[in-house]
Amino acid sequence: MNFLSNYPAEVLILLFLIVTFLQSGIDKMLDWKGNVAFIKDHFKNSPLKNSVPLLLSIILLIELVATFFMIVGVFQLYTSEAKEIASFGIELSAITLIFLLIGQRLAKDYAGAMSLTVYFILCVFGIYLLNS
């Protein structure tokens, strides 16, 4: 188990983000109509109100791709100590969070936007660790 002793913070951050984005993606797929309805209502007074299904599809795709890269990245970290794929997965996660932040700000949901900060800081820290 040299893997956990060499990269404990990196692995824990990756596992946290995998759970977060995988659950989010699965929820969107299993309850697509409910998510679209909720988000349409959330953005009813914003410039994004007519683009919700398209934008939600983009977010879903990026979440799933990021999760895939992070899962592969954990495996690579374990087998060869390669960090590039894991780092790319976290970078995609951070981009997703920036997209979500833009949406929250346009919807004037400042508390929701602020709650994304914790996830974003974790992504930046994970990127820093994997690139140092």
ZAKOLLO-779737 format. One record per residue (C-alpha): residue in one letter; chain; x, z, y. Coordinates in Angstrom, 3 decimals. Example, Ala and Ser with C-alpha at 12.3 -4.5 7.8 and 13.67 -1.06 7.14 Angstrom:
- lokol_nugu_xx_zz_yy
- A_A_12.300_7.800_-4.500
- S_A_13.670_7.140_-1.060
***
This chain:
- lokol_nugu_xx_zz_yy
- M_A_0.000_0.000_0.000
- N_A_2.786_-0.885_2.402
- F_A_0.150_-2.916_4.213
- L_A_-1.676_0.114_5.628
- S_A_1.484_2.013_6.418
- N_A_2.943_-0.968_8.322
- Y_A_-0.208_-2.056_10.191
- P_A_-2.728_0.809_10.262
- A_A_-4.042_0.241_13.808
- E_A_-4.207_-3.526_13.390
- V_A_-6.109_-3.286_10.098
- L_A_-8.553_-0.689_11.411
- I_A_-9.259_-2.756_14.531
- L_A_-9.755_-5.864_12.408
- L_A_-12.109_-4.048_10.027
- F_A_-14.115_-2.633_12.943
- L_A_-14.470_-6.069_14.534
- I_A_-15.286_-7.715_11.196
- V_A_-18.148_-5.257_10.651
- T_A_-19.344_-5.663_14.242
- F_A_-19.382_-9.457_14.374
- L_A_-20.439_-10.030_10.754
- Q_A_-23.431_-7.709_11.179
- S_A_-24.322_-9.392_14.469
- G_A_-24.136_-12.838_12.900
- I_A_-26.149_-11.842_9.834
- D_A_-28.804_-10.232_12.046
- K_A_-29.113_-13.429_14.095
- M_A_-29.464_-15.542_10.943
- L_A_-31.990_-13.255_9.222
- D_A_-34.154_-12.745_12.317
- W_A_-33.545_-15.888_14.347
- K_A_-37.056_-16.019_15.839
- G_A_-37.018_-12.345_16.789
- N_A_-33.601_-12.658_18.417
- V_A_-34.595_-15.769_20.361
- A_A_-37.816_-14.109_21.553
- F_A_-35.979_-10.946_22.620
- I_A_-33.249_-12.834_24.440
- K_A_-35.691_-15.257_26.103
- D_A_-37.504_-12.239_27.512
- H_A_-34.210_-10.642_28.522
- F_A_-33.161_-13.797_30.419
- K_A_-36.586_-14.744_31.809
- N_A_-35.363_-14.348_35.414
- S_A_-31.929_-15.913_34.962
- P_A_-30.609_-19.465_35.061
- L_A_-30.129_-19.266_31.269
- K_A_-33.826_-18.893_30.445
- N_A_-34.262_-22.473_29.174
- S_A_-31.039_-22.570_27.160
- V_A_-31.432_-19.487_24.980
- P_A_-31.613_-21.151_21.522
- L_A_-28.596_-23.370_22.221
- L_A_-26.515_-20.553_23.697
- L_A_-27.494_-18.161_20.897
- S_A_-26.433_-20.820_18.363
- I_A_-23.045_-21.103_20.052
- I_A_-22.594_-17.315_20.045
- L_A_-23.606_-17.152_16.370
- L_A_-21.149_-19.887_15.419
- I_A_-18.249_-18.275_17.282
- E_A_-19.066_-14.844_15.802
- L_A_-19.024_-16.230_12.262
- V_A_-15.856_-18.263_12.799
- A_A_-14.119_-15.243_14.374
- T_A_-15.207_-13.074_11.433
- F_A_-13.881_-15.634_8.950
- F_A_-10.501_-15.758_10.693
- M_A_-10.295_-11.965_10.866
- I_A_-11.088_-11.619_7.143
- V_A_-8.459_-14.238_6.283
- G_A_-6.127_-12.510_8.750
- V_A_-6.456_-9.160_6.978
- F_A_-5.672_-10.876_3.682
- Q_A_-2.645_-12.637_5.195
- L_A_-1.433_-9.418_6.785
- Y_A_-1.610_-7.832_3.326
- T_A_0.024_-10.682_1.405
- S_A_2.626_-12.079_3.781
- E_A_2.515_-9.922_6.924
- A_A_1.516_-13.037_8.904
- K_A_-0.417_-12.098_12.022
- E_A_-1.417_-15.411_13.625
- I_A_-4.780_-15.939_11.914
- A_A_-5.877_-12.337_12.524
- S_A_-4.856_-12.634_16.158
- F_A_-6.805_-15.871_16.534
- G_A_-9.905_-14.183_15.077
- I_A_-9.660_-11.347_17.569
- E_A_-9.109_-13.833_20.402
- L_A_-12.333_-15.613_19.414
- S_A_-14.077_-12.234_19.377
- A_A_-12.854_-11.564_22.915
- I_A_-14.103_-14.988_24.060
- T_A_-17.492_-14.222_22.523
- L_A_-17.589_-10.961_24.453
- I_A_-16.774_-12.789_27.682
- F_A_-19.680_-15.182_27.030
- L_A_-21.957_-12.198_26.380
- L_A_-20.696_-10.537_29.554
- I_A_-21.561_-13.639_31.596
- G_A_-25.064_-13.586_30.140
- Q_A_-25.560_-9.888_30.811
- R_A_-24.373_-10.245_34.398
- L_A_-26.656_-13.248_35.016
- A_A_-29.568_-11.266_33.574
- K_A_-28.603_-8.419_35.925
- D_A_-28.272_-6.101_32.919
- Y_A_-25.313_-4.202_34.311
- A_A_-25.527_-1.373_31.768
- G_A_-25.481_-3.914_28.941
- A_A_-22.527_-5.672_30.523
- M_A_-20.696_-2.376_30.862
- S_A_-21.254_-1.532_27.183
- L_A_-19.306_-4.674_26.200
- T_A_-16.203_-3.250_27.877
- V_A_-15.384_-0.952_24.954
- Y_A_-15.405_-3.857_22.498
- F_A_-13.362_-6.001_24.865
- I_A_-10.709_-3.306_25.334
- L_A_-10.467_-2.974_21.555
- C_A_-9.981_-6.756_21.257
- V_A_-7.271_-6.800_23.914
- F_A_-5.492_-3.901_22.217
- G_A_-5.727_-5.662_18.845
- I_A_-4.309_-8.860_20.331
- Y_A_-1.503_-6.869_21.931
- L_A_-0.607_-5.165_18.638
- L_A_-0.711_-8.368_16.636
- N_A_1.464_-10.208_19.150
- S_A_4.114_-7.533_19.670
***
